[in-house]
């Protein structure tokens, strides 16, 4: 993840969470199913 930019990409989140970008996309988009094996990923919107 590049530290110089102000945005976070799905690829950044996936890399940090250790899941695929498709898993992150399903969680963020709120569609499809996500296996419990993906881990506890809970979206938090401040």
GUBA-647884 format. One record per residue: x, y, z of N, C-alpha, C, O, CB in turn; residue in one letter. Coordinates in steps of 0.001 Angstrom, whole numbers. Atoms other than C-alpha are relative to their C-alpha. Last residue first. Glycine has a CB too. Layout:
N
<<X,Y,Z>,<X,Y,Z>,<X,Y,Z>,<X,Y,Z>,<X,Y,Z>,a> ...
END
This chain:
46
<<-25,-1001,-1070>,<-17585,6633,10981>,<-1058,1081,-185>,<-1160,1993,636>,<1368,642,75>,x> <<40,-1314,647>,<-18564,3737,8725>,<-71,1049,1083>,<-1048,1100,1829>,<-1208,127,-984>,x> <<287,-1059,-960>,<-17481,383,10064>,<55,1326,-726>,<1080,1689,-1304>,<996,-26,1194>,x> <<-177,-1369,474>,<-17610,-2665,7834>,<-419,1012,1073>,<-1476,887,1691>,<-809,226,-1287>,x> <<1198,-781,-264>,<-17234,-5881,9781>,<218,1417,-490>,<1087,2121,25>,<-357,-14,1502>,x> <<-179,-1296,644>,<-14743,-8435,8516>,<-1308,750,159>,<-2311,409,-468>,<408,-143,-1518>,x> <<978,-996,-433>,<-14561,-11395,10861>,<286,1369,-604>,<1086,2138,-70>,<-14,99,1518>,x> <<-299,-707,-1239>,<-12636,-13983,8914>,<-1036,1043,314>,<-1900,1349,-508>,<1353,639,-75>,x> <<-584,-1298,371>,<-12715,-15151,5320>,<357,809,1225>,<1153,1745,1144>,<-962,793,-878>,x> <<-1446,200,115>,<-13268,-18698,6600>,<717,1294,-371>,<1925,1422,-172>,<304,-1078,-1040>,x> <<-561,-294,-1320>,<-16756,-17539,7659>,<1522,-176,-5>,<2214,395,837>,<-638,-909,1071>,x> <<-259,1115,-896>,<-17522,-17597,3937>,<549,481,1335>,<1267,1478,1398>,<968,-980,-641>,x> <<-1402,14,-398>,<-18902,-14511,2248>,<167,-1107,1018>,<-571,-1168,2001>,<457,1385,578>,x> <<-272,548,-1322>,<-22157,-14526,332>,<1502,7,246>,<2306,-6,-685>,<-574,-1433,137>,x> <<-660,1293,-20>,<-23340,-12395,-2519>,<207,-490,1413>,<-267,117,2374>,<1323,70,-720>,x> <<645,1018,805>,<-24140,-8715,-2235>,<786,-1293,68>,<1956,-1300,451>,<-146,464,-1447>,x> <<1153,577,-675>,<-23463,-5913,236>,<-740,-1037,-815>,<-1957,-1169,-681>,<-936,1073,377>,x> <<1185,-141,834>,<-21224,-3947,-2103>,<-1259,-567,624>,<-2368,-270,181>,<232,-657,-1305>,x> <<258,-1427,191>,<-18536,-3465,543>,<-1290,214,-797>,<-2071,1116,-496>,<1189,671,-717>,x> <<325,-585,-1299>,<-18709,-7104,1615>,<-382,1466,-161>,<-1404,1907,364>,<1187,-140,973>,x> <<1305,520,-435>,<-18904,-8503,-1909>,<-417,613,1324>,<-1596,904,1524>,<42,-1529,125>,x> <<1039,-577,838>,<-16076,-6227,-3077>,<-1388,-467,403>,<-2330,325,418>,<253,-340,-1444>,x> <<197,-1371,-474>,<-13897,-7270,-146>,<-1112,669,-788>,<-1942,1370,-210>,<1303,813,-117>,x> <<641,100,-1314>,<-14379,-10922,-1071>,<-285,1387,552>,<-1375,1640,1065>,<883,-795,983>,x> <<1397,348,270>,<-13604,-10148,-4724>,<-783,-135,1310>,<-1952,243,1382>,<-83,-1314,-813>,x> <<697,-1258,277>,<-10427,-8333,-3688>,<-1462,-259,-293>,<-2301,620,-96>,<652,737,-1177>,x> <<-42,-452,1391>,<-9307,-11611,-2164>,<-730,1330,-159>,<-1545,1713,680>,<-615,-1057,-929>,x> <<1076,592,789>,<-8618,-12043,1527>,<102,523,-1424>,<917,1397,-1720>,<-1397,321,615>,x> <<-390,1348,404>,<-5592,-11447,3752>,<-1108,-746,-731>,<-1196,-1972,-654>,<423,-790,1205>,x> <<883,981,-633>,<-7186,-8495,5521>,<382,-1434,-339>,<-64,-2372,322>,<-1431,251,-414>,x> <<-120,-114,-1455>,<-4316,-6097,4724>,<-827,-1055,732>,<-426,-1535,1793>,<-428,1387,449>,x> <<-1362,378,-393>,<-4073,-7281,1122>,<163,39,1517>,<762,-863,2101>,<1028,930,-663>,x> <<-157,1448,168>,<-7836,-7176,635>,<1375,-467,460>,<1494,-1486,1139>,<-219,-393,-1462>,x> <<758,644,-1076>,<-8087,-3660,2069>,<188,-1511,-67>,<414,-2158,955>,<-1504,364,-91>,x> <<-672,-298,-1269>,<-5333,-2348,-212>,<-668,-745,1156>,<3,-1371,1977>,<-8,1517,271>,x> <<-1211,815,-28>,<-6822,-4106,-3283>,<771,219,1296>,<1327,-733,1844>,<890,322,-1206>,x> <<437,1339,-381>,<-10212,-2565,-2515>,<1215,-923,86>,<1269,-1802,946>,<-1043,-554,-1012>,x> <<647,792,1027>,<-8450,776,-2703>,<-478,-1338,559>,<-80,-1746,1650>,<949,-223,-1170>,x> <<-261,1413,-265>,<-7680,3313,-2>,<-775,-788,-1040>,<-1958,-528,-1263>,<-410,-414,1471>,x> <<1106,935,142>,<-7446,6970,-923>,<452,-1421,325>,<1639,-1740,269>,<-578,66,-1420>,x> <<1031,-271,-994>,<-5214,9841,194>,<-1168,-979,-61>,<-2108,-861,725>,<-512,1396,-175>,x> <<1310,-370,548>,<-2049,8774,-1608>,<-1038,118,1116>,<-845,-393,2220>,<-461,-1036,-1049>,x> <<93,-1379,471>,<1524,8955,-346>,<-1381,392,-531>,<-1628,1574,-772>,<1013,220,-1070>,x> <<339,-920,-1082>,<1538,5837,1856>,<-271,1417,-484>,<-802,2228,276>,<1107,22,1010>,x> <<-776,-1229,76>,<1426,3347,-1000>,<-476,971,1064>,<-1679,1169,1234>,<-107,632,-1398>,x> <<854,-1178,0>,<0,0,0>,<894,1233,0>,<1789,1362,835>,<-969,2,1228>,x> 
END
